Amino acid sequence: MRPAVSIVGGSGYLGGELARLLLFHPGVDLKQVASRRLTGRPLHSAHPNLRGLTDLRFCEPDQLDPCDLLFLALPHGLAAGRIETYAALAQRLVDCSADFRLRDPESYRRWYGQAHPAPDWLPRFVYGLPERHRQELRGARFVSGVGCNATAVNLALAPLADAGWLERAVADLKAGSSQAGAVARPGSHHPERSGAVRVYSPTTHRHLAEVEAELGLLPVHMTVTAIEMVRGVHLTAHCFPSPQAAVEDLRQVWELYRQQYAREPFIRLLGGRGLYRYPEPKILAGSNYCDIAFALDAGGRRVVVMAALDNLMKGGAGSAVQAMNLMLGLEETAGLRFPGLHPL
């Protein structure tokens, strides 16, 4: 019998992506999708792309049956307050919010401005980025989701940081509107967002906490700008090598990234010529890939690392399903090995 999985908080964009992936996953069965606001309505009432593909209707969260693995796709702050209840429903749990991404309660307080409601649970969660925690994820009981901006930075800078080549970096991120979620806010209201190039986090961002946790306390300066794009994160990182790195040729950078990512199923290193020689979020929409490329300025004083991903996939639901595959002992790429659309 295939493992039964369910979703809490299925009415949002992330919940919709989880439902899309799990409905067609070859190794699990999607049993229930909970939404208090939409209880009794069909899934396609919130996710029209699923029309005619499932008979599932939203249920009350309190009506969830026990399952093998439960996804929490709730707004930040809600999962932690009921973690005991949710953990009792399933052998394994993946929380896609920010509630359990940090191990240290003081770090959580510093970045989120309040005490964590369930600090004893923080050490129980594995950070759900397979490229960094694959072995820990195998058979894990509790896994956190990942921040989309953090994932772009972590995957782009990890080879440099792990090799001790990185002295500091300036990470400039462009973000699509789906990062703001399915509920309209002043900044995501279409007349305000259309045509916008709006810096909303000029000096830092909460996702930087995840970068510090994954890469160490390297000086990484982050700026996030909202642009007129629905899906996607685009990163341009200006990386200043440490003196011992002695980067003189782009081939050194290529070799470093090949060594780390040659066997990674969802990371693609770009190069060569043509329109798409550098990462482009548009061609990654709906896929679980992260594309990475780099350039080197004269004298090797600055490595420019570029990365792109779909914030709802590799930066959200895709990584969560990839983590689920590892947790359940399934093929890691199951249900995820498809490209984005082109043209779109």
C-alpha positions as CSV (number, residue, x, y, z in Angstrom):
1,M,0.0,0.0,0.0
2,R,1.3,3.4,-0.9
3,P,1.9,6.0,1.9
4,A,-1.0,8.3,2.5
5,V,-0.3,12.0,2.6
6,S,-2.4,15.0,3.5
7,I,-2.1,18.8,3.4
8,V,-3.1,21.4,6.0
9,G,-3.5,24.9,4.6
10,G,-4.3,23.8,1.1
11,S,-6.0,26.9,-0.2
12,G,-2.8,29.0,-0.8
13,Y,-0.4,28.9,-3.7
14,L,2.0,26.6,-1.9
15,G,-0.8,24.3,-0.9
16,G,-2.0,24.2,-4.5
17,E,1.5,23.3,-5.7
18,L,1.7,20.5,-3.2
19,A,-1.6,19.2,-4.3
20,R,-0.6,19.3,-8.0
21,L,2.6,17.4,-7.3
22,L,1.1,14.8,-4.9
23,L,-1.9,14.0,-7.1
24,F,0.4,12.8,-9.8
25,H,3.1,11.4,-7.6
26,P,3.9,7.7,-8.4
27,G,4.7,6.7,-4.9
28,V,2.1,8.3,-2.6
29,D,-1.7,8.9,-2.4
30,L,-3.1,12.3,-1.5
31,K,-5.9,11.6,0.9
32,Q,-7.1,14.9,2.4
33,V,-6.5,18.7,1.9
34,A,-7.7,20.9,4.7
35,S,-8.8,24.5,4.6
36,R,-11.1,26.0,7.3
37,R,-12.1,28.8,4.9
38,L,-13.0,26.6,2.0
39,T,-14.4,23.5,3.8
40,G,-16.7,21.5,1.6
41,R,-15.6,23.1,-1.7
42,P,-13.7,21.3,-4.4
43,L,-10.0,21.8,-4.8
44,H,-10.5,23.5,-8.1
45,S,-12.4,26.3,-6.4
46,A,-9.0,27.6,-5.2
47,H,-6.7,25.9,-7.8
48,P,-8.5,26.0,-11.2
49,N,-5.6,24.1,-12.9
50,L,-6.8,21.0,-11.0
51,R,-10.3,21.1,-12.4
52,G,-11.5,17.6,-13.5
53,L,-8.3,15.9,-12.1
54,T,-9.5,15.1,-8.6
55,D,-12.7,14.6,-6.7
56,L,-11.2,15.8,-3.4
57,R,-12.9,18.6,-1.5
58,F,-11.4,20.7,1.2
59,C,-12.1,19.4,4.7
60,E,-11.9,21.0,8.2
61,P,-8.4,20.7,9.7
62,D,-10.1,19.1,12.7
63,Q,-11.5,16.4,10.4
64,L,-8.1,15.1,9.3
65,D,-7.5,11.4,9.6
66,P,-4.2,9.9,10.6
67,C,-1.8,9.6,7.7
68,D,1.8,8.6,7.0
69,L,3.0,12.1,6.2
70,L,1.4,15.5,6.8
71,F,2.4,18.7,5.0
72,L,1.7,22.0,6.8
73,A,1.3,24.8,4.3
74,L,0.0,27.3,6.8
75,P,0.9,31.0,7.1
76,H,4.0,31.7,9.2
77,G,3.3,31.4,13.0
78,L,0.4,29.0,12.9
79,A,2.1,25.7,12.7
80,A,4.2,26.1,15.9
81,G,1.2,26.9,18.0
82,R,-0.4,23.5,17.2
83,I,2.6,21.4,16.5
84,E,1.7,18.7,19.1
85,T,-1.7,18.2,17.5
86,Y,-0.3,18.0,14.0
87,A,2.6,15.7,15.0
88,A,0.0,13.3,16.6
89,L,-1.7,12.9,13.2
90,A,1.2,11.5,11.2
91,Q,4.4,9.5,11.5
92,R,6.2,12.2,9.6
93,L,5.6,15.9,9.1
94,V,6.9,18.6,6.7
95,D,6.2,22.2,7.8
96,C,6.6,24.5,4.8
97,S,6.4,27.7,6.9
98,A,9.3,29.5,8.6
99,D,8.3,28.2,12.1
100,F,10.9,25.5,12.4
101,R,13.7,26.5,9.9
102,L,16.0,27.8,12.6
103,R,17.5,25.6,15.4
104,D,18.2,28.4,17.9
105,P,15.3,30.1,19.8
106,E,17.4,33.3,20.2
107,S,18.1,33.4,16.5
108,Y,14.3,33.0,15.9
109,R,13.6,35.9,18.4
110,R,16.1,38.1,16.7
111,W,14.9,37.5,13.1
112,Y,11.1,37.2,13.8
113,G,10.7,39.7,16.7
114,Q,9.1,37.3,19.2
115,A,9.7,34.3,21.3
116,H,9.2,30.9,19.6
117,P,6.0,29.3,20.8
118,A,7.5,25.8,20.8
119,P,11.2,26.1,21.3
120,D,11.7,22.5,22.4
121,W,10.6,21.4,19.0
122,L,13.2,23.4,17.0
123,P,16.1,20.8,17.4
124,R,13.8,18.0,16.2
125,F,13.4,19.4,12.7
126,V,15.8,18.9,9.8
127,Y,16.2,21.8,7.4
128,G,14.6,20.6,4.2
129,L,17.2,21.4,1.5
130,P,18.3,18.1,0.2
131,E,21.5,19.4,-1.4
132,R,22.7,20.3,2.1
133,H,21.0,17.7,4.3
134,R,20.3,14.6,2.2
135,Q,21.5,12.1,4.7
136,E,19.7,13.7,7.6
137,L,16.5,13.7,5.6
138,R,16.5,10.0,4.9
139,G,14.0,8.6,7.4
140,A,13.6,11.9,9.3
141,R,10.4,12.4,11.2
142,F,10.2,16.2,11.2
143,V,11.4,18.5,8.3
144,S,11.1,22.2,7.8
145,G,10.5,23.9,4.5
146,V,12.9,26.4,3.0
147,G,12.8,30.1,2.3
148,C,12.8,30.7,-1.5
149,N,15.2,33.6,-1.4
150,A,17.4,31.7,1.1
151,T,17.5,28.7,-1.2
152,A,18.7,30.7,-4.2
153,V,21.5,32.2,-2.1
154,N,22.4,29.0,-0.4
155,L,22.6,26.9,-3.6
156,A,24.5,29.7,-5.4
157,L,27.1,30.4,-2.8
158,A,27.6,27.0,-1.1
159,P,30.5,25.8,-3.2
160,L,32.4,29.0,-2.6
161,A,31.6,29.1,1.1
162,D,32.3,25.4,1.7
163,A,35.7,25.7,0.0
164,G,36.7,28.7,2.1
165,W,36.9,30.8,-1.0
166,L,34.2,33.4,0.0
167,E,35.2,36.4,2.1
168,R,31.9,38.3,1.6
169,A,29.0,38.6,-0.8
170,V,26.4,41.1,-1.9
171,A,23.2,39.2,-2.8
172,D,20.7,41.2,-5.0
173,L,17.4,39.3,-5.4
174,K,14.5,39.9,-7.7
175,A,11.2,38.4,-6.5
176,G,7.9,37.5,-8.1
177,S,4.5,38.5,-6.7
178,S,3.5,34.9,-5.6
179,Q,6.0,35.3,-2.8
180,A,3.3,37.5,-1.1
181,G,0.8,34.6,-1.1
182,A,-2.7,34.2,-2.4
183,V,-4.3,36.8,-0.1
184,A,-4.1,40.3,-1.7
185,R,-2.0,42.9,0.2
186,P,-1.3,46.5,-0.6
187,G,2.1,45.6,-2.1
188,S,0.7,42.7,-4.2
189,H,-2.5,44.4,-5.4
190,H,-2.2,44.4,-9.2
191,P,-2.5,48.1,-9.9
192,E,0.3,48.7,-7.4
193,R,2.5,45.8,-8.5
194,S,2.1,46.1,-12.3
195,G,5.2,47.6,-13.8
196,A,6.9,47.9,-10.4
197,V,10.5,47.6,-9.6
198,R,10.2,48.1,-5.8
199,V,12.9,47.5,-3.3
200,Y,11.2,46.2,-0.1
201,S,14.1,44.8,1.9
202,P,17.1,47.1,1.1
203,T,19.5,46.0,3.8
204,T,18.4,42.5,5.0
205,H,15.7,39.9,4.9
206,R,14.4,37.2,7.3
207,H,15.6,34.5,4.9
208,L,19.2,35.7,5.6
209,A,18.8,33.8,8.9
210,E,18.7,30.6,6.9
211,V,21.8,31.6,4.9
212,E,23.7,32.2,8.1
213,A,22.6,28.8,9.5
214,E,23.7,27.0,6.3
215,L,26.8,28.8,5.2
216,G,28.1,30.2,8.5
217,L,28.4,33.7,9.7
218,L,30.0,35.0,6.5
219,P,29.2,38.6,5.6
220,V,26.3,38.3,3.2
221,H,24.5,41.5,2.4
222,M,21.0,41.0,1.0
223,T,18.6,43.2,-1.0
224,V,15.3,42.0,-2.3
225,T,13.3,43.8,-5.0
226,A,9.8,43.1,-6.1
227,I,9.4,43.1,-9.9
228,E,6.5,42.3,-12.3
229,M,6.9,38.6,-12.4
230,V,4.4,36.1,-10.9
231,R,6.7,33.1,-10.2
232,G,10.4,33.2,-9.7
233,V,13.5,34.3,-7.8
234,H,16.5,35.7,-9.6
235,L,19.8,36.2,-7.8
236,T,22.9,38.2,-8.8
237,A,25.5,37.7,-6.1
238,H,28.7,39.7,-6.1
239,C,31.2,37.5,-4.4
240,F,34.5,38.7,-3.2
241,P,37.0,35.8,-2.8
242,S,39.2,35.3,0.2
243,P,42.9,35.9,-0.4
244,Q,43.8,32.3,-0.1
245,A,41.4,31.4,-2.9
246,A,43.6,33.0,-5.6
247,V,40.9,32.9,-8.2
248,E,42.6,33.8,-11.5
249,D,40.6,31.9,-14.1
250,L,36.9,31.1,-14.6
251,R,37.8,27.5,-15.1
252,Q,38.7,27.3,-11.4
253,V,35.1,28.3,-10.5
254,W,33.7,25.9,-13.0
255,E,35.7,23.0,-11.5
256,L,34.6,23.9,-7.9
257,Y,30.9,24.0,-8.9
258,R,31.2,20.8,-10.9
259,Q,32.7,19.0,-8.0
260,Q,29.9,19.9,-5.7
261,Y,26.9,19.7,-8.0
262,A,27.8,17.1,-10.7
263,R,25.5,14.5,-9.1
264,E,22.7,16.9,-8.0
265,P,19.5,16.0,-10.0
266,F,18.0,19.5,-9.8
267,I,20.9,21.9,-10.2
268,R,22.0,22.9,-13.6
269,L,25.2,24.8,-14.4
270,L,24.9,27.1,-17.3
271,G,27.4,28.5,-19.7
272,G,28.3,28.9,-23.4
273,R,26.5,31.3,-25.7
274,G,22.9,32.3,-26.6
275,L,20.0,34.0,-25.0
276,Y,19.7,31.6,-22.0
277,R,23.4,31.4,-21.1
278,Y,22.5,32.9,-17.7
279,P,19.7,31.8,-15.4
280,E,16.1,33.0,-16.2
281,P,13.2,32.4,-13.9
282,K,10.7,32.3,-16.7
283,I,11.9,29.0,-18.2
284,L,11.9,27.4,-14.7
285,A,8.2,28.1,-13.9
286,G,6.6,24.9,-12.6
287,S,9.9,23.0,-12.3
288,N,12.1,21.9,-9.4
289,Y,15.3,23.1,-11.0
290,C,17.8,25.7,-9.9
291,D,20.0,27.1,-12.7
292,I,23.3,28.6,-11.8
293,A,25.9,30.5,-13.8
294,F,28.9,32.7,-13.0
295,A,31.3,35.3,-14.4
296,L,34.7,36.5,-13.3
297,D,35.9,40.1,-13.5
298,A,39.4,41.1,-14.5
299,G,42.0,40.0,-11.9
300,G,39.6,37.6,-10.1
301,R,38.6,40.3,-7.6
302,R,34.9,39.5,-8.0
303,V,33.0,36.3,-8.9
304,V,29.4,37.1,-10.0
305,V,27.2,34.2,-9.3
306,M,23.7,34.2,-10.9
307,A,20.9,31.8,-9.9
308,A,17.2,31.4,-10.7
309,L,14.4,29.1,-9.4
310,D,10.6,28.9,-9.1
311,N,9.8,30.2,-5.6
312,L,6.8,27.9,-5.4
313,M,8.8,24.8,-6.5
314,K,12.5,24.6,-5.7
315,G,11.9,27.4,-3.2
316,G,8.8,25.7,-1.7
317,A,6.6,22.8,-2.6
318,G,9.2,21.1,-4.9
319,S,11.9,21.0,-2.3
320,A,9.3,19.8,0.3
321,V,8.3,16.9,-2.0
322,Q,11.9,16.1,-2.7
323,A,12.4,16.0,1.1
324,M,9.3,13.8,1.4
325,N,10.8,11.3,-1.1
326,L,13.9,11.0,1.1
327,M,11.9,10.7,4.3
328,L,9.8,7.8,2.9
329,G,12.7,6.0,1.2
330,L,11.3,6.8,-2.3
331,E,13.4,7.7,-5.4
332,E,14.5,11.3,-4.6
333,T,13.4,12.6,-8.0
334,A,9.9,10.9,-8.0
335,G,7.1,13.2,-9.2
336,L,9.5,16.1,-9.9
337,R,11.5,15.3,-13.0
338,F,9.8,17.6,-15.5
339,P,11.0,20.9,-17.1
340,G,9.4,24.3,-17.1
341,L,7.5,25.5,-20.1
342,H,9.0,27.4,-23.0
343,P,7.8,29.7,-24.4
344,L,5.6,31.0,-21.6
